Amino acid sequence: KFFLHLSKEEQRKRFLARIDEPEKNWKFALADVEERAHWDAYQAAYAACLAETSTKASPWYVVPADHKKSARLIISEIILDTMRGMKLEFPGVTAERRLELQAIRTKLVDESGH
């Protein structure tokens, strides 16, 4: 689970960009600015939620998100590290299944006339 943490200053900059750049106007909502007045309360609520719902088996990763590319890189690295630790393998194929696949292969090859 990833929590993308945006600083108050970066949020301010992004809100201004949404207002100043016509192609981003659709992203802006007055409610966002109104809720910004409750920044500290939201931060406390996020911290409490993360603390209560993070477990060893399903941890929260708090990712600094002021710089989008850096945040994406951090998340990618966490996903890769997690997957490497899972020791994933393709499922095995039984001898019976191999025979079945060979029969199907023969049928498909025969259809082409080769």
CNS distance restraints for C-alpha pairs under 8 A (distance, minus, plus):
assign (resid   1 and name CA) (resid  58 and name CA) 7.10 0.50 0.50
assign (resid   1 and name CA) (resid  59 and name CA) 6.35 0.50 0.50
assign (resid   1 and name CA) (resid  60 and name CA) 4.82 0.50 0.50
assign (resid   1 and name CA) (resid  61 and name CA) 6.14 0.50 0.50
assign (resid   2 and name CA) (resid  60 and name CA) 5.64 0.50 0.50
assign (resid   2 and name CA) (resid  61 and name CA) 4.84 0.50 0.50
assign (resid   2 and name CA) (resid  62 and name CA) 6.02 0.50 0.50
assign (resid   2 and name CA) (resid  63 and name CA) 6.82 0.50 0.50
assign (resid   2 and name CA) (resid  75 and name CA) 7.73 0.50 0.50
assign (resid   3 and name CA) (resid  60 and name CA) 6.81 0.50 0.50
assign (resid   3 and name CA) (resid  61 and name CA) 6.06 0.50 0.50
assign (resid   3 and name CA) (resid  62 and name CA) 4.77 0.50 0.50
assign (resid   3 and name CA) (resid  63 and name CA) 5.98 0.50 0.50
assign (resid   4 and name CA) (resid  62 and name CA) 6.10 0.50 0.50
assign (resid   4 and name CA) (resid  63 and name CA) 4.94 0.50 0.50
assign (resid   4 and name CA) (resid  64 and name CA) 6.05 0.50 0.50
assign (resid   4 and name CA) (resid  65 and name CA) 5.38 0.50 0.50
assign (resid   4 and name CA) (resid  71 and name CA) 7.72 0.50 0.50
assign (resid   5 and name CA) (resid  62 and name CA) 6.47 0.50 0.50
assign (resid   5 and name CA) (resid  63 and name CA) 5.76 0.50 0.50
assign (resid   5 and name CA) (resid  64 and name CA) 4.92 0.50 0.50
assign (resid   5 and name CA) (resid  65 and name CA) 5.28 0.50 0.50
assign (resid   5 and name CA) (resid  66 and name CA) 7.54 0.50 0.50
assign (resid   6 and name CA) (resid  10 and name CA) 6.37 0.50 0.50
assign (resid   6 and name CA) (resid  11 and name CA) 6.42 0.50 0.50
assign (resid   6 and name CA) (resid  64 and name CA) 6.37 0.50 0.50
assign (resid   6 and name CA) (resid  65 and name CA) 5.11 0.50 0.50
assign (resid   6 and name CA) (resid  66 and name CA) 5.37 0.50 0.50
assign (resid   7 and name CA) (resid  11 and name CA) 6.18 0.50 0.50
assign (resid   7 and name CA) (resid  65 and name CA) 7.86 0.50 0.50
assign (resid   7 and name CA) (resid  66 and name CA) 6.51 0.50 0.50
assign (resid   8 and name CA) (resid  12 and name CA) 6.22 0.50 0.50
assign (resid   8 and name CA) (resid  39 and name CA) 7.79 0.50 0.50
assign (resid   9 and name CA) (resid  13 and name CA) 6.34 0.50 0.50
assign (resid  10 and name CA) (resid  14 and name CA) 6.17 0.50 0.50
assign (resid  10 and name CA) (resid  66 and name CA) 5.89 0.50 0.50
assign (resid  11 and name CA) (resid  15 and name CA) 6.14 0.50 0.50
assign (resid  12 and name CA) (resid  16 and name CA) 6.27 0.50 0.50
assign (resid  13 and name CA) (resid  17 and name CA) 6.24 0.50 0.50
assign (resid  14 and name CA) (resid  18 and name CA) 6.19 0.50 0.50
assign (resid  15 and name CA) (resid  19 and name CA) 6.43 0.50 0.50
assign (resid  15 and name CA) (resid  28 and name CA) 6.83 0.50 0.50
assign (resid  16 and name CA) (resid  20 and name CA) 5.95 0.50 0.50
assign (resid  17 and name CA) (resid  21 and name CA) 5.62 0.50 0.50
assign (resid  17 and name CA) (resid  24 and name CA) 7.16 0.50 0.50
assign (resid  18 and name CA) (resid  22 and name CA) 7.38 0.50 0.50
assign (resid  18 and name CA) (resid  23 and name CA) 7.90 0.50 0.50
assign (resid  18 and name CA) (resid  24 and name CA) 4.64 0.50 0.50
assign (resid  18 and name CA) (resid  25 and name CA) 5.04 0.50 0.50
assign (resid  18 and name CA) (resid  26 and name CA) 7.66 0.50 0.50
assign (resid  18 and name CA) (resid  27 and name CA) 6.28 0.50 0.50
assign (resid  18 and name CA) (resid  28 and name CA) 5.69 0.50 0.50
assign (resid  19 and name CA) (resid  24 and name CA) 7.02 0.50 0.50
assign (resid  19 and name CA) (resid  25 and name CA) 5.53 0.50 0.50
assign (resid  19 and name CA) (resid  28 and name CA) 6.83 0.50 0.50
assign (resid  20 and name CA) (resid  24 and name CA) 7.95 0.50 0.50
assign (resid  20 and name CA) (resid  25 and name CA) 7.68 0.50 0.50
assign (resid  21 and name CA) (resid  25 and name CA) 6.54 0.50 0.50
assign (resid  24 and name CA) (resid  28 and name CA) 7.31 0.50 0.50
assign (resid  28 and name CA) (resid  32 and name CA) 7.53 0.50 0.50
assign (resid  29 and name CA) (resid  33 and name CA) 7.42 0.50 0.50
assign (resid  30 and name CA) (resid  34 and name CA) 6.44 0.50 0.50
assign (resid  31 and name CA) (resid  35 and name CA) 6.01 0.50 0.50
assign (resid  32 and name CA) (resid  36 and name CA) 6.17 0.50 0.50
assign (resid  33 and name CA) (resid  37 and name CA) 7.11 0.50 0.50
assign (resid  34 and name CA) (resid  38 and name CA) 7.96 0.50 0.50
assign (resid  35 and name CA) (resid  39 and name CA) 7.19 0.50 0.50
assign (resid  38 and name CA) (resid  42 and name CA) 6.26 0.50 0.50
assign (resid  39 and name CA) (resid  43 and name CA) 6.21 0.50 0.50
assign (resid  40 and name CA) (resid  44 and name CA) 6.27 0.50 0.50
assign (resid  41 and name CA) (resid  45 and name CA) 6.16 0.50 0.50
assign (resid  42 and name CA) (resid  46 and name CA) 6.03 0.50 0.50
assign (resid  43 and name CA) (resid  47 and name CA) 6.16 0.50 0.50
assign (resid  44 and name CA) (resid  48 and name CA) 6.19 0.50 0.50
assign (resid  45 and name CA) (resid  49 and name CA) 6.07 0.50 0.50
assign (resid  46 and name CA) (resid  50 and name CA) 6.04 0.50 0.50
assign (resid  47 and name CA) (resid  51 and name CA) 6.07 0.50 0.50
assign (resid  48 and name CA) (resid  52 and name CA) 6.14 0.50 0.50
assign (resid  49 and name CA) (resid  53 and name CA) 6.07 0.50 0.50
assign (resid  50 and name CA) (resid  54 and name CA) 5.73 0.50 0.50
assign (resid  50 and name CA) (resid  60 and name CA) 6.58 0.50 0.50
assign (resid  53 and name CA) (resid  59 and name CA) 7.85 0.50 0.50
assign (resid  53 and name CA) (resid  60 and name CA) 7.84 0.50 0.50
assign (resid  54 and name CA) (resid  58 and name CA) 6.08 0.50 0.50
assign (resid  54 and name CA) (resid  59 and name CA) 4.50 0.50 0.50
assign (resid  54 and name CA) (resid  60 and name CA) 5.32 0.50 0.50
assign (resid  55 and name CA) (resid  59 and name CA) 4.88 0.50 0.50
assign (resid  55 and name CA) (resid  60 and name CA) 7.75 0.50 0.50
assign (resid  63 and name CA) (resid  71 and name CA) 6.22 0.50 0.50
assign (resid  63 and name CA) (resid  74 and name CA) 7.25 0.50 0.50
assign (resid  63 and name CA) (resid  75 and name CA) 7.54 0.50 0.50
assign (resid  64 and name CA) (resid  71 and name CA) 6.20 0.50 0.50
assign (resid  65 and name CA) (resid  70 and name CA) 7.41 0.50 0.50
assign (resid  65 and name CA) (resid  71 and name CA) 5.17 0.50 0.50
assign (resid  66 and name CA) (resid  71 and name CA) 7.75 0.50 0.50
assign (resid  67 and name CA) (resid  71 and name CA) 6.25 0.50 0.50
assign (resid  68 and name CA) (resid  72 and name CA) 6.20 0.50 0.50
assign (resid  69 and name CA) (resid  73 and name CA) 6.19 0.50 0.50
assign (resid  70 and name CA) (resid  74 and name CA) 6.16 0.50 0.50
assign (resid  71 and name CA) (resid  75 and name CA) 6.22 0.50 0.50
assign (resid  72 and name CA) (resid  76 and name CA) 6.07 0.50 0.50
assign (resid  73 and name CA) (resid  77 and name CA) 6.18 0.50 0.50
assign (resid  74 and name CA) (resid  78 and name CA) 6.30 0.50 0.50
assign (resid  75 and name CA) (resid  79 and name CA) 6.20 0.50 0.50
assign (resid  76 and name CA) (resid  80 and name CA) 6.12 0.50 0.50
assign (resid  77 and name CA) (resid  81 and name CA) 6.03 0.50 0.50
assign (resid  78 and name CA) (resid  82 and name CA) 6.04 0.50 0.50
assign (resid  79 and name CA) (resid  83 and name CA) 6.10 0.50 0.50
assign (resid  80 and name CA) (resid  84 and name CA) 6.07 0.50 0.50
assign (resid  81 and name CA) (resid  85 and name CA) 6.26 0.50 0.50
assign (resid  82 and name CA) (resid  86 and name CA) 6.51 0.50 0.50
assign (resid  83 and name CA) (resid  87 and name CA) 7.28 0.50 0.50
assign (resid  83 and name CA) (resid  88 and name CA) 7.42 0.50 0.50
assign (resid  84 and name CA) (resid  88 and name CA) 7.55 0.50 0.50
assign (resid  93 and name CA) (resid  97 and name CA) 6.10 0.50 0.50
assign (resid  93 and name CA) (resid  98 and name CA) 6.67 0.50 0.50
assign (resid  94 and name CA) (resid  98 and name CA) 6.32 0.50 0.50
assign (resid  95 and name CA) (resid  99 and name CA) 6.36 0.50 0.50
assign (resid  96 and name CA) (resid 100 and name CA) 6.32 0.50 0.50
assign (resid  97 and name CA) (resid 101 and name CA) 6.11 0.50 0.50
assign (resid  98 and name CA) (resid 102 and name CA) 6.14 0.50 0.50
assign (resid  99 and name CA) (resid 103 and name CA) 6.23 0.50 0.50
assign (resid 100 and name CA) (resid 104 and name CA) 6.31 0.50 0.50
assign (resid 101 and name CA) (resid 105 and name CA) 6.02 0.50 0.50
assign (resid 102 and name CA) (resid 106 and name CA) 6.11 0.50 0.50
assign (resid 103 and name CA) (resid 107 and name CA) 6.31 0.50 0.50
assign (resid 104 and name CA) (resid 108 and name CA) 6.24 0.50 0.50
assign (resid 105 and name CA) (resid 109 and name CA) 6.12 0.50 0.50
assign (resid 106 and name CA) (resid 110 and name CA) 6.05 0.50 0.50
assign (resid 107 and name CA) (resid 111 and name CA) 6.36 0.50 0.50
assign (resid 108 and name CA) (resid 112 and name CA) 6.97 0.50 0.50
assign (resid 109 and name CA) (resid 113 and name CA) 6.98 0.50 0.50
assign (resid 109 and name CA) (resid 114 and name CA) 6.44 0.50 0.50
assign (resid 110 and name CA) (resid 114 and name CA) 6.34 0.50 0.50
